[in-house]
Amino acid sequence: MSVPTSKIEEIIDTTQDSDAQDDSDDNRDVGENDDNQNPQEPSSSTGSSKKKKKKKSKAAKALNALTGKSIPQSVVDRVLETVRAEGGEASEHANADNVRQALEQMKIMDVAKGKAGIGGINKKDMGEHKFWSTQPVPQMGEGPPEEDGYIEPSKPAEEVRQDPYPLPKDFEWTMIDINDPKQTAEVHELLSLNYVEDDDATFRFKYSAEFLQWALQVPGYYKEWHVGVRVKSNKKLVGFISGVPMLLRVRKHKFMAAEINYLCVHKKLRSKRLAPVLIKEVTRQVHLKGIFQAIYTAGVVVPTPFSLLLGINTGNLNVTKLVDVQFSWVPRNMTLARMIRLNQLANKMQLPGIREMTESDIPQVTELYAKYMERFDMVPIMNAHEIRHQFLSGGGKAGTGDKWRREGQVVWAYVVENKDTHKITDFLSFYSLPSTVINHQKHSLLEAAYLHYYASDAAFAENADENGSLSHRLQGLIGDALIIANNAKFDVFNALTMMDNNLFLKETRFATGNGYLNFYLYNWRTAPLAGMKSENGVSIGRGIGVVMV
Ligand SMILES: CCCCCCCCCCCCCC(=O)SCCNC(=O)CCNC(=O)[C@H](O)C(C)(C)COP(=O)(O)OP(=O)(O)OC[C@H]1O[C@@H](n2cnc3c(N)ncnc32)[C@H](O)[C@@H]1OP(=O)(O)O
């Protein structure tokens, strides 16, 4: 489906806002875009372009040499500022070591090298976030706040904008009813063809309809937060963004927030500034429910992440297929046969008392979850209804499939029960999120399992962190998760460097991946959370405890 570019320009022209402040934002958003060029690149009349013509400084040359890319002057300036802040040499003559140090600290090295997920950001001057510079988010280079808190105060309901943001005349807003299989199928199709791909466009996330129903219908969800854009003439869904409510604790503060996810614009409508309109509309809908904070993650860097997590994967489920689809490679000093042998797993789960979670486990799991999550700085607070939803409602059709996988199953949840006391001592869960293997002759789908929440009462014993007993228990627990996933015919099991994952990732032979995920809070300032620092590719510290599906 192709929408003429001239129509898109009208989005831009007609996305005028009655709200004075928004007006100026919108006009800046879209007015500077020239359809004949990538709007993320400065036009020839902009200041940045003029800067580009300036003779390159020594620091800029060093940066370019280090990254193999042409780094915009404003990024060079930011690097120099950081060097200065770190007490280093801050002149234009900063040497390559200063620059490398600063880059690593800022993670710009990865961005510049193109590792930071979805494309686009590399081409962009980091100082030119025309949309994000107007939003209540910490701006780049702001430094950690003295105190945690909101950026702009909440508004009373009557002060929240009542009308939807205008769309160009060929498009219309739609509220997706995720209970309607037809509408869920439309979102599924939009995402399957247009959602997140890896850097090489080899894999693209393929969220199933069951997954979307599970993820978007948490207890207390609002259908108004499932926002779509359709082409008026044929009603085709071409844009989507969603939010679900969550009670969030960030350090000592607890507040309701929207978890924003699945922002997607049809490939033919990219770079037309539709994403900011979708974000503003979902923000308006969230404000209408009296909620003024949000949490979201993205591969791209926008102002301003407060935690960066390294994606980790293991190739140890279906090695042959992973190598076939170039998800994994056979290391130079190894053969495929040896790699398969090394990654072989037992068929039977190893932990005594481990079994699938049932309804009757909910009270104990709720309690264990709450206590365990106290270990982390940022976590969702869940009551028994929410625990039921998270771990049992995506369990697939009862009586179908086999012991390991039911039809339509999205979530796998297991508990460890002490057979004498009947106490639940541990639980683990993971979810299914396959990816389309793009343009592969033999394989069309990569079956990926992702680690979800888990807990172990081993954490509550004295010195459990120091004496390795928690680490040992978690290794057993996740070892069994791998066995379950393998039996359920997953090809790969992924986990991020969050929660206590650093206590088992290496030991359970997870291989380090090169994908990054940035965590963001909207309208909330807090100092960076653990996840930023890493040792051998594994982050240290106990910061993030929110699993974003
Ligand atoms: C209180 C309640 C608040 C609720 C809201 C909280 C905020 C929620 C924020 C959203 C959380 C989403 C969480 C997820 O779902 S992350 C997953 C995002 N989806 C994908 O990557 C799928 C494939 N890509 C696409 O569909 C498009 O490329 C998207 C839709 C992503 C952008 O479309 P397009 O490529 O056609 O761009 P544009 O010309 O319309 O717009 C360009 C502007 O948009 C900014 N941009 C681009 N990508 C992202 C991104 N992932 N997060 C935040 N901002 C993003 C960009 O920096 C620029 O602004 P600025 O740099 O000039 O300032």
The ligand as an ORCA input file, in Angstrom:
! r2SCAN-3c Opt
* xyz 0 1
  C       2.080      9.962     30.396
  C       1.920      9.084     29.266
  C       3.043      9.174     28.239
  C       2.921      8.176     27.121
  C       4.017      8.312     26.056
  C       5.377      8.001     26.565
  C       6.402      8.051     25.423
  C       6.344      6.836     24.528
  C       7.394      6.909     23.474
  C       7.277      5.779     22.486
  C       7.783      4.465     23.019
  C       7.730      3.364     22.016
  C       8.224      2.042     22.524
  C       8.291      1.064     21.369
  O       7.293      0.619     20.893
  S       9.864      0.674     20.768
  C       9.537     -0.073     19.214
  C       9.433      0.940     18.146
  N       8.990      0.358     16.907
  C       9.789     -0.043     15.926
  O      10.990      0.073     15.986
  C       9.099     -0.682     14.743
  C       9.712     -0.328     13.441
  N       9.791      1.126     13.283
  C       8.702      1.914     13.087
  O       7.568      1.499     13.012
  C       9.003      3.391     12.971
  O      10.352      3.568     12.625
  C       8.686      4.168     14.286
  C       7.184      4.152     14.521
  C       9.415      3.579     15.473
  C       9.134      5.619     14.110
  O       8.535      6.152     13.003
  P       9.383      6.873     11.878
  O      10.662      6.154     11.736
  O       8.526      6.998     10.683
  O       9.739      8.303     12.535
  P       8.861      9.639     12.469
  O       9.352     10.487     11.344
  O       7.421      9.348     12.464
  O       9.221     10.319     13.863
  C      10.533     10.600     14.209
  C      10.546     10.964     15.678
  O      10.139      9.815     16.453
  C      11.198      9.464     17.327
  N      11.241      8.006     17.459
  C      11.472      7.108     16.495
  N      11.437      5.878     17.002
  C      11.195      6.008     18.315
  C      11.042      5.093     19.371
  N      11.170      3.778     19.184
  N      10.757      5.555     20.594
  C      10.638      6.872     20.819
  N      10.771      7.804     19.842
  C      11.047      7.360     18.606
  C      12.443      9.979     16.678
  O      13.504     10.100     17.623
  C      11.954     11.301     16.135
  O      11.824     12.257     17.178
  P      12.988     13.347     17.432
  O      14.257     12.581     17.658
  O      13.080     14.165     16.169
  O      12.604     14.137     18.635
*
